[in-house]
């Protein structure tokens, strides 16, 4: 995964990342977590 955002705690930041990385966005949404990205991983 691209490490575009190391951490995205604000929904707006996540949405911005979604536009560039749709697959990651879908994966993030599927978790159902409001967590943060950390080096491309879900916390």
PyMOL Python script that loads the backbone (N, CA, C, O; Angstrom):
from pymol import cmd

cmd.read_pdbstr("""\
ATOM      1  N   UNK A   1       0.822  -1.193   0.000  1.00  0.00           N
ATOM      2  CA  UNK A   1       0.000   0.000   0.000  1.00  0.00           C
ATOM      3  C   UNK A   1       0.866   1.256   0.000  1.00  0.00           C
ATOM      4  O   UNK A   1       1.975   1.276   0.535  1.00  0.00           O
ATOM      5  N   UNK A   2       0.328   2.289  -0.611  1.00  0.00           N
ATOM      6  CA  UNK A   2       1.031   3.574  -0.579  1.00  0.00           C
ATOM      7  C   UNK A   2       0.864   4.204   0.788  1.00  0.00           C
ATOM      8  O   UNK A   2      -0.216   4.167   1.379  1.00  0.00           O
ATOM      9  N   UNK A   3       1.933   4.775   1.277  1.00  0.00           N
ATOM     10  CA  UNK A   3       1.864   5.425   2.585  1.00  0.00           C
ATOM     11  C   UNK A   3       1.590   6.909   2.389  1.00  0.00           C
ATOM     12  O   UNK A   3       2.371   7.762   2.810  1.00  0.00           O
ATOM     13  N   UNK A   4       0.464   7.200   1.739  1.00  0.00           N
ATOM     14  CA  UNK A   4       0.116   8.587   1.442  1.00  0.00           C
ATOM     15  C   UNK A   4      -0.162   9.339   2.738  1.00  0.00           C
ATOM     16  O   UNK A   4       0.325  10.450   2.947  1.00  0.00           O
ATOM     17  N   UNK A   5      -0.948   8.714   3.597  1.00  0.00           N
ATOM     18  CA  UNK A   5      -1.225   9.318   4.906  1.00  0.00           C
ATOM     19  C   UNK A   5      -0.747   8.353   5.972  1.00  0.00           C
ATOM     20  O   UNK A   5      -1.139   7.186   5.985  1.00  0.00           O
ATOM     21  N   UNK A   6       0.090   8.833   6.853  1.00  0.00           N
ATOM     22  CA  UNK A   6       0.532   7.950   7.936  1.00  0.00           C
ATOM     23  C   UNK A   6      -0.582   7.781   8.950  1.00  0.00           C
ATOM     24  O   UNK A   6      -0.792   6.689   9.478  1.00  0.00           O
ATOM     25  N   UNK A   7      -1.289   8.853   9.218  1.00  0.00           N
ATOM     26  CA  UNK A   7      -2.433   8.781  10.128  1.00  0.00           C
ATOM     27  C   UNK A   7      -3.575   9.632   9.577  1.00  0.00           C
ATOM     28  O   UNK A   7      -3.360  10.742   9.091  1.00  0.00           O
ATOM     29  N   UNK A   8      -4.774   9.099   9.661  1.00  0.00           N
ATOM     30  CA  UNK A   8      -5.946   9.857   9.222  1.00  0.00           C
ATOM     31  C   UNK A   8      -7.014   9.704  10.288  1.00  0.00           C
ATOM     32  O   UNK A   8      -7.727   8.701  10.328  1.00  0.00           O
ATOM     33  N   UNK A   9      -7.119  10.687  11.137  1.00  0.00           N
ATOM     34  CA  UNK A   9      -8.103  10.608  12.213  1.00  0.00           C
ATOM     35  C   UNK A   9      -9.359  11.381  11.861  1.00  0.00           C
ATOM     36  O   UNK A   9     -10.427  11.115  12.412  1.00  0.00           O
ATOM     37  N   UNK A  10      -9.243  12.331  10.953  1.00  0.00           N
ATOM     38  CA  UNK A  10     -10.401  13.121  10.538  1.00  0.00           C
ATOM     39  C   UNK A  10     -11.030  12.479   9.308  1.00  0.00           C
ATOM     40  O   UNK A  10     -10.324  12.052   8.395  1.00  0.00           O
ATOM     41  N   UNK A  11     -12.348  12.412   9.287  1.00  0.00           N
ATOM     42  CA  UNK A  11     -13.044  11.777   8.170  1.00  0.00           C
ATOM     43  C   UNK A  11     -12.695  12.454   6.856  1.00  0.00           C
ATOM     44  O   UNK A  11     -12.578  11.791   5.826  1.00  0.00           O
ATOM     45  N   UNK A  12     -12.530  13.766   6.884  1.00  0.00           N
ATOM     46  CA  UNK A  12     -12.163  14.501   5.681  1.00  0.00           C
ATOM     47  C   UNK A  12     -10.834  14.024   5.120  1.00  0.00           C
ATOM     48  O   UNK A  12     -10.672  13.922   3.904  1.00  0.00           O
ATOM     49  N   UNK A  13      -9.870  13.729   6.007  1.00  0.00           N
ATOM     50  CA  UNK A  13      -8.572  13.248   5.556  1.00  0.00           C
ATOM     51  C   UNK A  13      -8.715  11.879   4.915  1.00  0.00           C
ATOM     52  O   UNK A  13      -8.087  11.596   3.895  1.00  0.00           O
ATOM     53  N   UNK A  14      -9.538  11.034   5.509  1.00  0.00           N
ATOM     54  CA  UNK A  14      -9.766   9.705   4.952  1.00  0.00           C
ATOM     55  C   UNK A  14     -10.405   9.827   3.577  1.00  0.00           C
ATOM     56  O   UNK A  14     -10.008   9.135   2.639  1.00  0.00           O
ATOM     57  N   UNK A  15     -11.393  10.705   3.456  1.00  0.00           N
ATOM     58  CA  UNK A  15     -12.060  10.893   2.175  1.00  0.00           C
ATOM     59  C   UNK A  15     -11.094  11.383   1.111  1.00  0.00           C
ATOM     60  O   UNK A  15     -11.177  10.961  -0.042  1.00  0.00           O
ATOM     61  N   UNK A  16     -10.174  12.274   1.486  1.00  0.00           N
ATOM     62  CA  UNK A  16      -9.179  12.747   0.529  1.00  0.00           C
ATOM     63  C   UNK A  16      -8.313  11.592   0.059  1.00  0.00           C
ATOM     64  O   UNK A  16      -7.967  11.507  -1.119  1.00  0.00           O
ATOM     65  N   UNK A  17      -7.964  10.704   0.978  1.00  0.00           N
ATOM     66  CA  UNK A  17      -7.137   9.557   0.621  1.00  0.00           C
ATOM     67  C   UNK A  17      -7.930   8.606  -0.262  1.00  0.00           C
ATOM     68  O   UNK A  17      -7.377   8.002  -1.181  1.00  0.00           O
ATOM     69  N   UNK A  18      -9.238   8.471   0.016  1.00  0.00           N
ATOM     70  CA  UNK A  18     -10.103   7.587  -0.756  1.00  0.00           C
ATOM     71  C   UNK A  18     -10.047   7.932  -2.237  1.00  0.00           C
ATOM     72  O   UNK A  18     -10.057   7.041  -3.086  1.00  0.00           O
ATOM     73  N   UNK A  19      -9.988   9.214  -2.545  1.00  0.00           N
ATOM     74  CA  UNK A  19      -9.994   9.634  -3.942  1.00  0.00           C
ATOM     75  C   UNK A  19      -8.758   9.129  -4.671  1.00  0.00           C
ATOM     76  O   UNK A  19      -8.793   8.890  -5.878  1.00  0.00           O
ATOM     77  N   UNK A  20      -7.672   8.968  -3.935  1.00  0.00           N
ATOM     78  CA  UNK A  20      -6.428   8.534  -4.563  1.00  0.00           C
ATOM     79  C   UNK A  20      -6.205   7.040  -4.434  1.00  0.00           C
ATOM     80  O   UNK A  20      -5.453   6.457  -5.214  1.00  0.00           O
ATOM     81  N   UNK A  21      -6.842   6.415  -3.467  1.00  0.00           N
ATOM     82  CA  UNK A  21      -6.604   5.002  -3.206  1.00  0.00           C
ATOM     83  C   UNK A  21      -7.928   4.318  -2.876  1.00  0.00           C
ATOM     84  O   UNK A  21      -8.228   4.039  -1.715  1.00  0.00           O
ATOM     85  N   UNK A  22      -8.709   4.056  -3.916  1.00  0.00           N
ATOM     86  CA  UNK A  22     -10.062   3.545  -3.731  1.00  0.00           C
ATOM     87  C   UNK A  22     -10.091   2.191  -3.029  1.00  0.00           C
ATOM     88  O   UNK A  22     -10.954   1.947  -2.187  1.00  0.00           O
ATOM     89  N   UNK A  23      -9.156   1.314  -3.371  1.00  0.00           N
ATOM     90  CA  UNK A  23      -9.140  -0.014  -2.756  1.00  0.00           C
ATOM     91  C   UNK A  23      -8.904   0.068  -1.259  1.00  0.00           C
ATOM     92  O   UNK A  23      -9.533  -0.647  -0.478  1.00  0.00           O
ATOM     93  N   UNK A  24      -7.990   0.949  -0.866  1.00  0.00           N
ATOM     94  CA  UNK A  24      -7.702   1.122   0.555  1.00  0.00           C
ATOM     95  C   UNK A  24      -8.923   1.688   1.261  1.00  0.00           C
ATOM     96  O   UNK A  24      -9.250   1.291   2.379  1.00  0.00           O
ATOM     97  N   UNK A  25      -9.590   2.617   0.597  1.00  0.00           N
ATOM     98  CA  UNK A  25     -10.782   3.241   1.156  1.00  0.00           C
ATOM     99  C   UNK A  25     -11.842   2.185   1.428  1.00  0.00           C
ATOM    100  O   UNK A  25     -12.433   2.164   2.508  1.00  0.00           O
ATOM    101  N   UNK A  26     -12.087   1.311   0.467  1.00  0.00           N
ATOM    102  CA  UNK A  26     -13.087   0.265   0.640  1.00  0.00           C
ATOM    103  C   UNK A  26     -12.717  -0.647   1.798  1.00  0.00           C
ATOM    104  O   UNK A  26     -13.573  -1.031   2.595  1.00  0.00           O
ATOM    105  N   UNK A  27     -11.435  -0.992   1.888  1.00  0.00           N
ATOM    106  CA  UNK A  27     -10.988  -1.862   2.968  1.00  0.00           C
ATOM    107  C   UNK A  27     -11.211  -1.188   4.316  1.00  0.00           C
ATOM    108  O   UNK A  27     -11.643  -1.824   5.277  1.00  0.00           O
ATOM    109  N   UNK A  28     -10.909   0.120   4.374  1.00  0.00           N
ATOM    110  CA  UNK A  28     -11.071   0.870   5.617  1.00  0.00           C
ATOM    111  C   UNK A  28     -12.537   0.895   6.027  1.00  0.00           C
ATOM    112  O   UNK A  28     -12.861   0.718   7.202  1.00  0.00           O
ATOM    113  N   UNK A  29     -13.415   1.114   5.067  1.00  0.00           N
ATOM    114  CA  UNK A  29     -14.850   1.173   5.357  1.00  0.00           C
ATOM    115  C   UNK A  29     -15.368  -0.192   5.797  1.00  0.00           C
ATOM    116  O   UNK A  29     -16.227  -0.271   6.675  1.00  0.00           O
ATOM    117  N   UNK A  30     -14.861  -1.258   5.203  1.00  0.00           N
ATOM    118  CA  UNK A  30     -15.343  -2.602   5.512  1.00  0.00           C
ATOM    119  C   UNK A  30     -15.036  -3.009   6.948  1.00  0.00           C
ATOM    120  O   UNK A  30     -15.735  -3.852   7.512  1.00  0.00           O
ATOM    121  N   UNK A  31     -14.010  -2.429   7.542  1.00  0.00           N
ATOM    122  CA  UNK A  31     -13.666  -2.781   8.915  1.00  0.00           C
ATOM    123  C   UNK A  31     -14.722  -2.291   9.889  1.00  0.00           C
ATOM    124  O   UNK A  31     -14.913  -2.878  10.954  1.00  0.00           O
ATOM    125  N   UNK A  32     -15.412  -1.211   9.523  1.00  0.00           N
ATOM    126  CA  UNK A  32     -16.412  -0.648  10.404  1.00  0.00           C
ATOM    127  C   UNK A  32     -15.788   0.096  11.577  1.00  0.00           C
ATOM    128  O   UNK A  32     -16.479   0.461  12.528  1.00  0.00           O
ATOM    129  N   UNK A  33     -14.488   0.318  11.504  1.00  0.00           N
ATOM    130  CA  UNK A  33     -13.793   1.003  12.591  1.00  0.00           C
ATOM    131  C   UNK A  33     -13.615   2.468  12.262  1.00  0.00           C
ATOM    132  O   UNK A  33     -13.505   2.843  11.095  1.00  0.00           O
ATOM    133  N   UNK A  34     -13.588   3.287  13.282  1.00  0.00           N
ATOM    134  CA  UNK A  34     -13.280   4.702  13.102  1.00  0.00           C
ATOM    135  C   UNK A  34     -11.841   4.928  13.526  1.00  0.00           C
ATOM    136  O   UNK A  34     -11.496   5.974  14.076  1.00  0.00           O
ATOM    137  N   UNK A  35     -11.011   3.940  13.263  1.00  0.00           N
ATOM    138  CA  UNK A  35      -9.627   3.987  13.718  1.00  0.00           C
ATOM    139  C   UNK A  35      -8.745   4.843  12.840  1.00  0.00           C
ATOM    140  O   UNK A  35      -9.232   5.683  12.083  1.00  0.00           O
ATOM    141  N   UNK A  36      -7.455   4.629  12.941  1.00  0.00           N
ATOM    142  CA  UNK A  36      -6.499   5.440  12.199  1.00  0.00           C
ATOM    143  C   UNK A  36      -5.631   4.555  11.328  1.00  0.00           C
ATOM    144  O   UNK A  36      -5.419   3.379  11.624  1.00  0.00           O
ATOM    145  N   UNK A  37      -5.133   5.140  10.250  1.00  0.00           N
ATOM    146  CA  UNK A  37      -4.137   4.458   9.443  1.00  0.00           C
ATOM    147  C   UNK A  37      -2.780   4.674  10.082  1.00  0.00           C
ATOM    148  O   UNK A  37      -2.483   5.770  10.559  1.00  0.00           O
ATOM    149  N   UNK A  38      -1.962   3.648  10.095  1.00  0.00           N
ATOM    150  CA  UNK A  38      -0.609   3.771  10.612  1.00  0.00           C
ATOM    151  C   UNK A  38       0.288   2.963   9.687  1.00  0.00           C
ATOM    152  O   UNK A  38       0.288   1.733   9.735  1.00  0.00           O
ATOM    153  N   UNK A  39       1.051   3.652   8.848  1.00  0.00           N
ATOM    154  CA  UNK A  39       1.919   2.991   7.879  1.00  0.00           C
ATOM    155  C   UNK A  39       1.127   2.045   6.987  1.00  0.00           C
ATOM    156  O   UNK A  39       1.584   0.944   6.679  1.00  0.00           O
ATOM    157  N   UNK A  40      -0.051   2.472   6.578  1.00  0.00           N
ATOM    158  CA  UNK A  40      -0.853   1.677   5.657  1.00  0.00           C
ATOM    159  C   UNK A  40      -1.644   0.573   6.326  1.00  0.00           C
ATOM    160  O   UNK A  40      -2.361  -0.167   5.654  1.00  0.00           O
ATOM    161  N   UNK A  41      -1.527   0.450   7.627  1.00  0.00           N
ATOM    162  CA  UNK A  41      -2.265  -0.585   8.342  1.00  0.00           C
ATOM    163  C   UNK A  41      -3.393   0.059   9.137  1.00  0.00           C
ATOM    164  O   UNK A  41      -3.345   1.249   9.452  1.00  0.00           O
ATOM    165  N   UNK A  42      -4.402  -0.735   9.457  1.00  0.00           N
ATOM    166  CA  UNK A  42      -5.490  -0.232  10.282  1.00  0.00           C
ATOM    167  C   UNK A  42      -5.178  -0.490  11.741  1.00  0.00           C
ATOM    168  O   UNK A  42      -4.781  -1.595  12.114  1.00  0.00           O
ATOM    169  N   UNK A  43      -5.353   0.511  12.552  1.00  0.00           N
ATOM    170  CA  UNK A  43      -5.089   0.357  13.983  1.00  0.00           C
ATOM    171  C   UNK A  43      -6.380  -0.036  14.690  1.00  0.00           C
ATOM    172  O   UNK A  43      -6.386  -0.218  15.908  1.00  0.00           O
TER     173      UNK A  43
END
""", "prot")
cmd.dss("prot")
cmd.show_as("cartoon", "prot")
cmd.util.cbc("prot")
cmd.orient("prot")
